[in-house]
Amino acid sequence: MIMELLQEILVLITFLISTGYLITKFVWKPAFLSGKKKDTVCGVSGCGCDD
């Protein structure tokens, strides 16, 4: 009884993780996963380093 419930919970967790991965891979690209860097320069001289 307990083992069947545990197995169903693990299957549900695995399904939700895989569904979330597929959604972020093919449908929706959240900002924190895009890996896009800012186009602005930092620093006083504008060289892109911290002065």
N, CA, C and O of each residue as an XYZ file, in Angstrom:
204
protein
N       0.828     -1.191      0.000
C       0.000      0.000      0.000
C       0.873      1.256      0.000
O       0.689      2.147     -0.830
N       1.815      1.321      0.927
C       2.666      2.506      1.014
C       3.616      2.579     -0.178
O       3.902      3.663     -0.685
N       4.098      1.432     -0.618
C       5.030      1.419     -1.750
C       4.352      1.882     -3.036
O       4.977      2.551     -3.859
N       3.076      1.529     -3.214
C       2.369      1.967     -4.417
C       2.153      3.474     -4.396
O       2.271      4.135     -5.428
N       1.838      4.020     -3.225
C       1.649      5.461     -3.100
C       2.963      6.191     -3.351
O       2.985      7.207     -4.045
N       4.041      5.686     -2.799
C       5.354      6.282     -3.012
C       5.750      6.232     -4.484
O       6.323      7.187     -5.007
N       5.449      5.134     -5.143
C       5.767      4.998     -6.560
C       4.965      5.993     -7.393
O       5.505      6.586     -8.326
N       3.701      6.185     -7.077
C       2.881      7.145     -7.817
C       3.363      8.570     -7.595
O       3.338      9.382     -8.521
N       3.798      8.883     -6.390
C       4.322     10.219     -6.112
C       5.609     10.453     -6.890
O       5.803     11.534     -7.445
N       6.487      9.463     -6.941
C       7.734      9.605     -7.694
C       7.479      9.742     -9.193
O       8.162     10.512     -9.869
N       6.513      9.010     -9.711
C       6.160      9.129    -11.126
C       5.602     10.516    -11.409
O       5.927     11.110    -12.437
N       4.773     11.039    -10.520
C       4.205     12.373    -10.697
C       5.299     13.438    -10.673
O       5.290     14.355    -11.495
N       6.229     13.324     -9.747
C       7.334     14.289     -9.676
C       8.184     14.230    -10.942
O       8.558     15.270    -11.484
N       8.489     13.035    -11.413
C       9.270     12.876    -12.639
C       8.536     13.461    -13.839
O       9.146     14.120    -14.681
N       7.239     13.222    -13.918
C       6.434     13.762    -15.012
C       6.419     15.284    -14.980
O       6.553     15.923    -16.024
N       6.257     15.875    -13.801
C       6.221     17.334    -13.699
C       7.566     17.958    -14.052
O       7.611     19.004    -14.700
N       8.650     17.332    -13.639
C       9.976     17.848    -13.981
C      10.215     17.772    -15.486
O      10.728     18.718    -16.084
N       9.848     16.656    -16.096
C      10.069     16.517    -17.541
C       9.168     17.454    -18.334
O       9.594     18.005    -19.349
N       7.943     17.641    -17.891
C       7.046     18.578    -18.569
C       7.571     20.004    -18.454
O       7.542     20.755    -19.429
N       8.045     20.379    -17.280
C       8.623     21.710    -17.101
C       9.842     21.922    -17.970
O      10.034     23.004    -18.524
N      10.667     20.896    -18.092
C      11.844     21.004    -18.956
C      11.438     21.206    -20.411
O      11.994     22.065    -21.096
N      10.482     20.430    -20.883
C      10.058     20.554    -22.276
C       9.414     21.903    -22.552
O       9.599     22.468    -23.629
N       8.665     22.421    -21.597
C       8.041     23.735    -21.786
C       9.109     24.815    -21.881
O       9.041     25.672    -22.761
N      10.101     24.786    -20.981
C      11.145     25.809    -21.038
C      12.077     25.606    -22.225
O      12.712     26.561    -22.672
N      12.172     24.408    -22.738
C      13.054     24.143    -23.876
C      12.432     24.600    -25.195
O      13.120     25.184    -26.032
N      11.139     24.340    -25.389
C      10.529     24.570    -26.697
C       9.478     25.673    -26.736
O       9.254     26.243    -27.803
N       8.832     25.997    -25.639
C       7.700     26.917    -25.691
C       8.036     28.256    -25.061
O       7.899     29.292    -25.713
N       8.467     28.259    -23.826
C       8.617     29.488    -23.061
C      10.044     29.621    -22.581
O      10.570     28.726    -21.920
N      10.675     30.744    -22.913
C      12.046     31.003    -22.483
C      12.028     32.102    -21.415
O      11.949     33.283    -21.752
N      12.101     31.731    -20.146
C      12.136     32.758    -19.108
C      13.437     33.549    -19.151
O      14.444     33.074    -19.675
N      13.409     34.751    -18.599
C      14.558     35.648    -18.673
C      15.775     35.084    -17.956
O      16.903     35.296    -18.399
N      15.566     34.371    -16.858
C      16.710     33.873    -16.103
C      17.367     32.664    -16.748
O      18.451     32.266    -16.321
N      16.749     32.065    -17.764
C      17.349     30.930    -18.462
C      17.902     31.295    -19.834
O      18.509     30.455    -20.499
N      17.700     32.532    -20.262
C      18.103     32.892    -21.617
C      19.616     33.017    -21.761
O      20.149     32.789    -22.847
N      20.313     33.373    -20.693
C      21.761     33.503    -20.768
C      22.216     34.720    -21.544
O      23.383     34.819    -21.922
N      21.312     35.637    -21.782
C      21.631     36.828    -22.544
C      22.309     37.846    -21.634
O      21.834     38.118    -20.531
N      23.414     38.400    -22.099
C      24.130     39.379    -21.305
C      23.647     40.775    -21.662
O      23.089     41.007    -22.734
N      23.876     41.692    -20.739
C      23.483     43.079    -20.970
C      24.354     43.697    -22.057
O      25.526     43.350    -22.206
N      23.771     44.606    -22.804
C      24.519     45.303    -23.840
C      25.188     46.564    -23.311
O      25.932     47.224    -24.037
N      24.931     46.899    -22.061
C      25.493     48.116    -21.501
C      26.912     47.868    -21.020
O      27.273     46.753    -20.644
N      27.703     48.923    -21.039
C      29.065     48.834    -20.543
C      29.082     49.282    -19.093
O      28.233     50.062    -18.661
N      30.039     48.790    -18.362
C      30.170     49.216    -16.972
C      31.544     49.832    -16.776
O      32.436     49.665    -17.608
N      31.703     50.527    -15.697
C      32.978     51.170    -15.429
C      32.960     52.621    -15.866
O      32.067     53.050    -16.597
N      33.943     53.369    -15.419
C      34.000     54.800    -15.702
C      34.400     55.051    -17.149
O      33.808     55.906    -17.808
N      35.375     54.335    -17.649
C      35.872     54.589    -18.998
C      35.046     53.889    -20.076
O      35.289     54.098    -21.264
N      34.081     53.069    -19.688
C      33.249     52.388    -20.670
C      33.927     51.193    -21.311
O      33.500     50.741    -22.373
N      34.977     50.672    -20.688
C      35.710     49.554    -21.280
C      35.053     48.211    -20.986
O      35.447     47.185    -21.541
N      34.058     48.219    -20.117
C      33.392     46.975    -19.774
C      33.926     46.328    -18.518
O      33.480     45.246    -18.137
N      34.872     46.972    -17.874
C      35.402     46.430    -16.626
C      35.029     47.363    -15.480
O      34.667     48.517    -15.711
N      35.112     46.882    -14.274
C      34.808     47.716    -13.110
C      36.014     48.578    -12.777
O      37.073     48.077    -12.400
N      35.833     49.882    -12.923
C      36.930     50.820    -12.602
C      36.768     51.331    -11.197
O      37.582     52.128    -10.732
